[in-house]
């Protein structure tokens, strides 16, 4: 499965693959395979990216089109 939004988010934040790879602690080639859908993205990496880009995992994987989800209040 190709994650086009990974590339879109990265470019919207003026970042290179190498920079995102460093954030995740992986090589640029490895990260490139995430964007191309050649490698499955671990949940931990999705969580890191969602926090970094201030969005949700659902947005990254295409389950929602809402880029900035509403934050729920914790009781």
Buried (B, 14 or more C-beta within 10 A) or exposed (E): EEBEBBBBBBEEEEBEBEEBBBBBEBEBEBBBBBBEEEBEBEEEBBEBBBEBBEBBBBBBBEEEEEBEBEEEEEE
